[in-house]
Amino acid sequence: RALALTASPPTLRRAAHLAGRLALFAPRSLSALSMPRKAAGAQPAREGTLDMLSARSSAVRARLGNDSNVSVDYIEACGDCFYLAIESALSEICGWQPYYAVAMQRQLVASQITDETYQLYQLLHAQRAEGFAFMQGVDSLEALRRRVLVRGKQHRPHKCVWADGFAMEVIANHFGVLLLVIDERVQESQMFTRIAPRGACAPSSSGEASELDPSQSLVLLHSSSREHMNLIMYNGKKLPQLGDLPAKLQRLWGISAARRSAGGSHTDGCAPLAHQDFQRFLGDGVACGAIRPRPGMAPAAPPPQRAAENSGAN
C-alpha cells in the first residue's frame, strides 16, 4: 500500500513484471501458497483422502523406520479385509487351501461365539458403543452366529460383521500365528498392537519385552483410520518368521526373538493348521455348515470394549 502511494507508474510496472518473473521460478509449494485454488478458509482434506495417504507404502514404511524391506499388499475393501489378508498370508507356505478361505475363517469365528460374548455385544450395542451397529435386529446367539457368517464380498461391506479383536484372537489361536498391527486410529505411542497365539509369549529375562521363538510365524497388518486392513510384507514375505524382523522392529511391538536352544528351533504351533485338524476343531458341522465348536475347547477371550472393524469404510 505504501508503494502504491509513493511510486510512479513506471516503477509500479517494473515491480509487477519482477513479481511475475519470480513467480515463474518460485518453488511449486510457494506458488501454491501464493495462489491458492480455494479460499483461505477452506475445509481440511476429506477423511478418505487422509486415510488413503496413510496406507501408502511410503507412509507405512515410515511407521517402521523407513525400512526398505517393507512393502504393502493392498487388500480389497469389501468388509472381509482382515480375513482376506490372513488367507493371502497363510497361502504363501503351501499354496491356497480351502480351510484358509474367508468363509471357513468366518465359520471358525462364529463357532467360538458364546452366550457370554453375545450378551456383551448386546450390552455394548444398547449403550451405543461405536462399532456395534451390526447388532441391530440380532435377538439371539444363533442369529449373531449367522450374521458373522455373512461375507462382505457377496453382500456388501455394510451388511457384514467386520473382524474385531475377538475374531482376530480366534484366528491367531487357531492358526498359531502372531498378529502385529499398526493401528492408525490411536495415538502414535499406542498404535503398535500385537495379538499372540495362546502360549506363544514368555516373559523376557530383562523384563523389557516378551520373548517369542524366532521361528514363530507372523502376519503384519496396517489398519487405517477408517479401519481398512492391508497386508504388510517384509522382504517380500507375507508370512515371515519373527527372526526375519530386525530387533528394532520387534521392539515396536514390545517383543523380542528368544535365542535358539542348542537342541534346535521350536516349531510347534508355528505352522498353519492341517486340514484334518481344522475339521476336528469344527466337528461334524463342517460338512453341513452348522456352527458347533469342538467339545471341551475353551472359547477365546471376550472382545475389547471397542470393535476393531465395524464403524468406518473397509
C-alpha positions in Angstrom: 0.0 0.0 0.0 2.9 2.4 0.8 4.4 1.6 -2.6 1.1 2.5 -4.4 1.1 5.9 -2.7 4.6 6.9 -3.5 5.9 5.1 -6.6 5.5 6.4 -10.1 3.6 4.3 -12.8 6.8 3.1 -14.4 8.1 1.9 -11.1 4.8 0.0 -10.4 5.0 -1.6 -13.9 8.6 -2.8 -13.3 7.6 -4.1 -9.8 4.7 -6.1 -11.3 6.9 -7.5 -14.0 9.6 -8.6 -11.5 6.9 -10.2 -9.3 5.7 -12.2 -12.3 9.2 -13.4 -13.1 9.8 -14.5 -9.5 6.5 -16.5 -9.5 7.7 -18.5 -12.6 10.9 -19.6 -10.8 9.5 -20.0 -7.3 9.1 -23.5 -5.8 5.8 -25.2 -6.5 4.9 -25.1 -2.9 5.3 -21.4 -2.7 3.3 -20.8 -5.8 0.5 -22.9 -4.4 0.6 -20.8 -1.2 0.6 -17.5 -3.1 -2.2 -18.5 -5.5 -4.4 -21.0 -3.6 -7.1 -22.7 -5.7 -9.5 -22.5 -2.7 -10.3 -19.7 -0.3 -8.2 -19.4 2.8 -10.9 -20.8 5.0 -11.3 -24.0 3.0 -12.2 -27.2 4.8 -9.3 -29.7 5.6 -8.7 -32.7 3.4 -11.5 -35.3 3.5 -11.1 -38.2 5.8 -11.0 -40.7 2.9 -8.1 -38.8 1.4 -6.1 -38.8 4.6 -6.9 -42.4 5.0 -5.5 -43.3 1.6 -2.4 -41.3 2.2 -1.7 -43.1 5.5 -2.0 -46.5 3.7 0.6 -45.7 1.0 3.7 -47.9 1.1 5.9 -44.9 1.8 3.7 -43.9 4.8 3.6 -47.4 6.2 7.4 -47.8 5.7 7.9 -44.5 7.6 6.0 -46.0 10.6 8.6 -48.8 10.5 11.7 -46.7 10.5 11.8 -46.4 6.7 13.0 -50.0 6.4 13.5 -50.6 2.7 12.3 -54.2 3.1 8.8 -53.1 4.0 6.1 -53.1 1.3 2.3 -53.3 1.2 0.0 -55.8 -0.4 -3.3 -53.9 -0.8 -6.4 -55.8 0.1 -9.9 -55.3 -1.4 -12.1 -53.0 0.7 -15.2 -55.2 0.9 -15.7 -55.9 4.6 -13.6 -59.1 4.6 -10.2 -57.3 4.5 -8.8 -58.9 7.7 -9.8 -62.4 6.6 -8.5 -61.8 3.0 -5.2 -60.7 4.4 -4.9 -63.9 6.6 -5.9 -66.1 3.6 -3.3 -64.5 1.4 -0.6 -64.8 4.1 -1.3 -68.4 5.0 -1.4 -69.4 1.3 2.2 -68.4 1.0 3.5 -71.7 2.5 1.8 -74.5 0.6 -0.5 -72.6 -1.7 -4.1 -71.8 -1.2 -6.1 -74.3 0.8 -9.9 -74.4 1.2 -9.6 -74.2 5.0 -7.8 -70.8 4.6 -10.8 -69.3 2.8 -12.7 -66.4 4.2 -15.9 -68.4 4.5 -14.1 -71.0 6.6 -12.5 -68.4 8.8 -15.8 -66.8 9.4 -17.3 -70.2 10.3 -14.4 -70.7 12.7 -15.1 -67.3 14.5 -18.8 -68.0 14.6 -18.2 -71.3 16.2 -16.4 -69.7 19.1 -19.0 -67.1 19.9 -20.6 -68.0 23.3 -23.7 -66.7 25.0 -21.3 -64.5 27.1 -20.0 -62.9 24.0 -23.5 -62.4 22.6 -24.6 -60.7 25.9 -21.6 -58.4 25.9 -22.2 -57.4 22.2 -25.8 -56.8 23.0 -24.9 -54.6 26.0 -22.4 -52.5 24.0 -25.0 -52.0 21.3 -27.6 -50.9 23.8 -25.0 -48.4 25.1 -24.5 -47.2 21.5 -20.8 -48.1 21.6 -19.0 -47.4 18.4 -18.7 -50.4 16.0 -21.7 -52.5 17.2 -24.4 -51.3 14.9 -24.4 -54.8 13.3 -26.2 -56.0 16.4 -29.4 -54.2 15.3 -32.1 -56.8 15.0 -29.9 -59.6 16.3 -32.0 -61.2 19.0 -30.2 -64.5 19.8 -26.9 -66.2 19.9 -27.7 -68.2 16.8 -28.7 -65.0 14.9 -25.4 -63.5 15.8 -23.5 -66.5 14.5 -25.4 -66.4 11.3 -24.6 -62.7 10.8 -20.9 -63.3 11.4 -21.0 -65.9 8.5 -22.2 -63.2 6.0 -19.4 -62.2 3.6 -18.9 -58.6 2.6 -17.8 -59.6 -0.8 -21.1 -61.2 -1.5 -23.4 -58.9 0.4 -21.6 -55.5 0.5 -19.4 -54.2 3.4 -22.1 -52.5 5.5 -24.1 -55.8 5.7 -21.4 -58.0 7.2 -19.6 -58.1 10.5 -16.1 -56.8 10.2 -13.4 -58.7 12.2 -12.9 -57.2 15.7 -10.4 -58.1 18.4 -12.4 -61.2 19.3 -12.3 -62.5 15.8 -8.6 -61.7 15.4 -7.8 -63.6 18.6 -9.7 -66.6 17.5 -7.8 -66.7 14.2 -4.4 -66.1 15.9 -5.0 -69.0 18.3 -6.4 -71.4 15.7 -3.6 -71.0 13.1 -0.9 -70.3 15.6 0.2 -67.0 14.0 1.3 -63.8 15.7 -0.6 -60.7 14.5 1.4 -57.5 14.5 -0.9 -54.5 13.7 -0.2 -50.8 13.1 -3.4 -49.1 14.1 -3.8 -45.6 12.7 -6.9 -44.9 14.8 -4.9 -44.3 18.0 -2.1 -42.0 19.0 1.4 -43.0 17.8 2.6 -44.2 21.2 -0.1 -46.9 21.2 -0.5 -47.8 17.6 1.6 -50.9 17.6 -0.7 -53.7 18.8 0.0 -57.4 18.9 -2.2 -60.5 19.3 -0.1 -63.5 20.1 -1.4 -67.1 19.9 -2.1 -68.7 23.2 1.1 -69.8 25.0 3.4 -68.1 22.5 4.8 -65.3 24.7 7.2 -65.8 27.6 8.5 -63.1 30.0 11.8 -61.7 29.0 14.8 -62.2 31.3 15.4 -58.5 31.0 11.8 -57.7 31.8 11.6 -55.2 28.9 9.9 -57.3 26.2 8.1 -60.6 25.8 10.2 -63.3 24.2 9.0 -65.5 21.4 10.6 -68.2 19.4 12.3 -66.8 16.3 10.6 -69.3 14.1 7.1 -68.0 15.2 5.1 -67.2 12.0 3.6 -63.8 12.0 1.3 -61.6 9.9 1.9 -57.8 9.7 -1.2 -55.7 9.2 -1.8 -52.0 8.7 -5.2 -50.7 10.0 -6.1 -47.4 8.6 -8.1 -44.7 10.4 -11.2 -45.9 8.7 -10.4 -49.4 9.8 -9.4 -51.0 6.5 -6.6 -53.5 6.8 -3.8 -54.1 4.3 -1.2 -56.8 4.5 2.4 -55.7 5.1 5.2 -57.8 3.6 8.7 -57.9 4.9 11.5 -58.7 2.4 8.7 -59.9 0.0 7.3 -62.4 2.5 3.6 -62.3 3.5 4.1 -64.8 6.3 7.6 -64.1 7.7 9.0 -65.5 10.9 9.8 -63.4 13.9 13.5 -63.9 13.4 13.2 -62.3 9.9 12.4 -58.9 11.5 15.3 -56.8 12.8 15.4 -56.2 16.6 14.3 -52.5 16.2 11.1 -53.6 14.5 10.4 -56.2 17.1 10.8 -53.6 19.9 8.0 -51.5 18.4 5.6 -54.2 19.5 7.3 -54.9 22.8 8.6 -58.3 21.7 12.0 -60.0 21.0 13.1 -63.2 19.4 14.5 -65.6 22.0 17.8 -67.2 21.4 17.6 -70.6 19.9 18.4 -73.5 22.2 21.3 -75.9 21.5 18.7 -78.6 20.5 17.5 -76.6 17.5 14.5 -74.4 16.8 11.0 -74.9 18.2 8.3 -75.1 15.5 5.3 -76.5 17.4 2.3 -74.3 16.8 4.0 -72.1 14.2 2.8 -74.0 11.1 -0.7 -73.4 9.8 -3.2 -76.0 11.0 -3.6 -79.1 8.9 -6.9 -79.8 7.2 -7.8 -82.7 9.4 -7.1 -80.6 12.5 -9.4 -77.9 11.1 -12.2 -80.5 10.7 -11.7 -81.8 14.2 -11.8 -78.2 15.5 -15.2 -77.5 14.0 -16.6 -81.0 14.4 -19.2 -82.6 12.2 -20.6 -79.2 11.5 -18.1 -78.5 8.7 -20.0 -80.6 6.1 -23.4 -79.2 6.8 -22.5 -75.7 7.7 -23.7 -75.9 11.3 -21.9 -73.9 14.0 -20.7 -76.3 16.6 -17.4 -75.8 18.5 -15.3 -78.8 19.3 -16.4 -80.2 22.7 -14.1 -79.2 25.5 -12.4 -76.3 23.7 -12.1 -73.2 25.7 -13.5 -70.1 23.9 -11.4 -67.1 23.1 -11.4 -64.2 25.5 -14.3 -61.7 25.3 -13.8 -58.8 22.8 -12.4 -55.5 23.8 -14.6 -52.5 24.5 -14.2 -51.2 21.0 -14.7 -53.2 17.8 -11.7 -53.2 15.5 -13.8 -53.1 12.4 -17.3 -52.0 12.2 -17.6 -48.2 12.2 -16.0 -47.0 9.0 -15.3 -47.8 5.4 -13.5 -51.1 4.9 
